[in-house]
Amino acid sequence: MAKDYYGVLGLSKDASTDQIKKAYRKLALKYHPDKNPGDKKAEDRFKEITEAYAVLSDPEKKKQYDQFGESDFHQRYSKEDIFRGFDVGDIFREFGFGTEDIFSHLFGGGGAHPRGATYGGTPHGRRIKGQDYTLRMTLPLREAVQGGERQVTYRHDGQQQSLKVRVPPGVETGSRLRVPGKGGPAPAGGQAGDLFLEIEVAPDPVFSREGNNLLVQVEVPFSGACLGTTIEVPTLQGTKKVKVPAGMKSGGRIRLKGYGVPAHKKRPQGDLYAVVGIKVPKTLTDKQKSLLEKLRKEGL
């Protein structure tokens, strides 16, 4: 469920880093389970404010949350991603509280933290996960829509690495692809970090995207718009002949069902819309002028 993390901490969206930390310290002290033994409401509130602080105290996560909003952020970040690398050890030590037991109880169960998270070091010999790497990957719109394989080259542990990455169909600017275990090495033989690919989709000269649908601009002669005609419409699969009904207005749309963004998991198949523009010639022959004069006299 999407949450307003600023509201959870009682802050406005222009709150500074210091204000975010101060708000969390105050609420964490109030709702910490050590101060509220057996109080389920306090425990739930503590979980809520800690999740909010885990996001807003991390510059990259905060940027993504501010840019994409609550719902889209949670499509890109799992609970595991939110707590990866999160450290509140210093804050809790100021309160005189421990961190290992409380986070095992609240977030992991059975002594387990959210995977990849660290709380003030390596208590009880727990291994630390390696550093995550983040790369920006620019894709042509057609490749982003249809998906496919992409070769990625980056620096890994001081050496240049290359690997193939599967791009699922329908990714958008701001999407994040996770490649497990391809991040930085972990100290003392722990689990390697992950590689995250941040997607940026380049503009296309023919198609644009509107949600799960694609748009393409087409031109229809004036006579065809009035009387109806047949035109060829570009699609990702090639051109397709489409009938234009009589009386089509400029800006009108013709739907090509199933020719948009491909279905993927829970996302349904999108459509392609041909957006009609009326083609007006810059020059006319004498015969064309004469015919248009006659049409004008008829009220056209």
PyMOL commands that set and color helices and strands:
alter all, ss='L'
color gray80, all
select helices_A, chain A and resi 5-8+17-31+40-56+59-76+79-83+89-95+100-108+123-125+141-146+187-189+222-227+286-297
alter helices_A, ss='H'
color red, helices_A
select strands_A, chain A and resi 133-140+148-156+159-167+176-179+195-202+207-210+213-221+229-235+238-244+253-256+272-279
alter strands_A, ss='S'
color yellow, strands_A
deselect
rebuild
show_as cartoon
